[in-house]
Amino acid sequence: MARGVVRGSSRCDHKSVSIDTALIIDDEPRIRGVVSNALAGDFDRVIEASTGTEGLRLVLAEHPSLVVLDLGLPDANGITVCAEIRKSSDALILVLSARHADREKATLLDAGADDYVTKPFSTLELKARVRALQRRASAPRSVGGKTIVNGELRMDLEARTLTSKGELVHLTPTEWELLRVLMANAGKTMTHRQLFTGVWAGRQFGDAQQYLRVHIANVRRKIESNPLDPRYIITEPGVGYRFTPARNGGKT
């Protein structure tokens, strides 16, 4: 048995995971080898599957804490595999996707994936994404937390105020809610759909992405020192937006 593997009792939740096990689901042996070598320093066990069917079997049998999932599999749709994994596991899911698969990236994130890396990728980028996911997953979550702090930004959820470097920042109600959703999910790429669900649930717009783009631009003008080179709100082209977490980020 691998060192440090967490095993539940016979009555354990079916979504429990083995913290030192990672699973790679990719049909290309070369890619599996590259990813396996990149993960070897952070996981005691790195297991592999060349098909979606085998990958799903290993998810149920081995309970990995991380799944690296290729978007293009020979026997199954990557989106379907992702959704099936999420039904039975709370594992972090990192998707490997083609450069021009923006729509698929967004759909995968909506289906439960945590992040994606675009091919071709460097091992440094892959390691950085994995470690960022692990940090976010291990961050303490305070139920009923009243403030979110990220870098120079401090959001008081109870008073509905935002300060930057101690100075009050005026936000419209829509801008406030949009920034709240982004800051609460710092480090995670939020798709256009996820943002609309969180901010404008039940409402319809003619050009939803353009409507969102306008509000993001307004928020950037108020919180970024250089809105054209943003530090906080990063655009993920064709997918959505990511709020960059600072080292002191968290909920208090």
N, C-alpha and C positions, 0 to 999 in steps of 0.2 A: 504494500500500500504506500502511496506517495506520502512524503513528510508533510505534516500540517493540514492534511485533508480533513475537512469538517464533515462528519457523518451524523445524520439525525437518528433519532430513535425510530422504532417501528411505527410510531404515530406521527412522524415528522411531516411537515408541510411538503407537498410534492414539488414546491418551487425552491427548496433549499439547494445550495450550491457548494461544490468543493472548491475552496478558495485558491488552491494551488494548481488547478487544472484548467488548461485552455484547449479549445477545440478549433481546428481549422477545417473549413468545408470549401474545397476548391478542386476542380478537376485537373488542374495543371500541376504536375509533380514539382516543377521548378519553382512555382509560386509558393507551394506548400513548404518547400525547403527553405526559401528565403524568410517566410513568415515564422516558421518554426525556429530558425536560428535567432531571429529578432526577439522572440518571446522567451527563449531559453533562460535568460538571466532573471526573468521576473516570475516564472512559473516552474514548479517542480516537474509537472507532467504536461507535455504538449502532445495531443493526440490528433489524428488526421482522418478525414473522410473525403472521398473523391466524388461522391454523389449526395444529392439532397436526402435521399432515402437513408443512406448510411449515417449521414450527419444527424438526422432526427433520432435514429436509433441510439446513437452515442450520447445525445443530449439527455435522453431518458435514463440511459444506463450509467453514465459517468458524472452527470450533474456539473458540467464545467461552469466556472464563474465568468469566463469570457468565451465568446464564439466569434471567430473571424469568418465571415460569410461572403463568398464570391457571388456577385449578382447573376452571372451567367453560368448555370449548371446544366449538364447534359440531360438530366432526367426530370428536372422540376424547375418551376419558376421561382426565382430568388425571393420574390415578394411573398409567395405562398409559404416557402420554407421559413422565412422570418416570422410570419404570423403564427405558424404552427409552433415554432420555438417559444414564442412569447406566451402561448396558451399554457405551457407546462413549465416554464423556467423564468427566473428573474435574472438570468445571466446577462452580462453586458454584451451587446451585439454590435460589432464593428463590421461594416460592409465594405467590400472591395468592389469598386465600380469603374466603368469605362468613363473616359473624359467627357463624352457627350451624352451621358445618360441622366441628365438633370431631372427629367420627369420621374424616372425610376427611383432616383435618390430620394426625392420628396415623398414618393409613395412608400418607400421602405421605411423612412423615418416615421411616417404616419402609421405604418404597420407595427411599429414597436422597436425598430433599430435605434441605437443610441448615437451613432456617429458613422461617418464613412470616410474612406481614403480613396482618392482617385488614382487609377493606374495611368502611367507608371509612377510608383512612389518610392521614396528612399526608406531604408530601415530606420533612420533617425526620425522621420516623420511618423512612421508607424508606431515606434516606441513612444513618441511624445503623445500621440492620440490615445494610446492604450493607458498610459500613466495618468493623463488628464481625466479619462473616464473613471479610473480607479480612485483618484482623489475625490472626484465628485460623488462617487458611490459611497465612499467611506466618511464623507463629511457629516458631522452631527446634524440631525434634523430636529429642530425645536418646534414641537406642535404649539401653535399659538404665539410664535415669535412675533415681536412687535416691530423690529427694525431689520433692514437688510443693508449691510455695509459692503461696498465694493470700491476699492481704491479711495478716491476722494469723494465718492458719492455715498450719501447716507439717506435711506428711505425710511421714514416713519410710517408704518402701515396703519397705525391707529389715528394719528393726526392727519394722515394723507399729505405729508409734506416731504419735499426733497431738498437736501442741501448739497452743495458742491464746495469744498474747501471751507465749510462752515457758513457759506452764503446761501440764502434761500433761492431756489430756482422755481419760477412760476411755470406750472404745467396745466394744460387744459385737462378736463376729466378723461378724454380719450387718450391723450398723451401719457397721463399718469398710469392708466390701466395697461397700456402697451408696454411702458417701461417696467411696470411691476411684474408682468409676465416674463419679460426678458431677464430681469435681474433675479427673479426667483428660480430661473432655469439657467443660470450662468454656466457657461462652458458647453451647453448643449445647443446644437443647431435646431432652431424652431422653424418648421416649415410654414409657408403662408397659411395653409389650412389650420395648423395648430394655433397660430397667432389669432386668426379670425375666430376660431372656436373659443379661445380664452378671452378675447376682447369684445367681439361683436356677435356673440352667440345668437343664432336665429335671424340675423339680418342679412340682406342681400344687396350687392352692389354690382353695377354694370361691369366695371373693370376693377376687380378686387385687388389685384396686385398693384395697380397704379395707385389706388386709394391708400393702400398700406405704405407704398413708397413715399407718398407725400407726408404721411404722419411720421415715418422714420426720419425723413429729412428734417422735419421740424424739431423732433426730439434731439437729433444730433446737433443742431444749431444751438441748443440750450445747454448741452452737457459736454460736448467735445471742444477741446481747445482748438482743434483744426477739423471742422466737419468734413473736409475733403480727404483727410487722412485720419479716419476715426480710430480711436484707441479702444472704445468700449463696444460699440455696435458694429459688427463686421458683417458685410453682405456675403452670403453664400449664393453665387449666381445660379439662377434658375430653381433654387431650393427654398431659401428663406434667409434668416438672420441668426447670428450667434452673438450673445453678450459675453465678452471676454472676462473671465474671472480674475480678480486680483488675488494676491497671496493672502490678503487679510479678509477676503470675501467671506460672507456668512450671514446667518440669521441669528439675531439675539433677542 
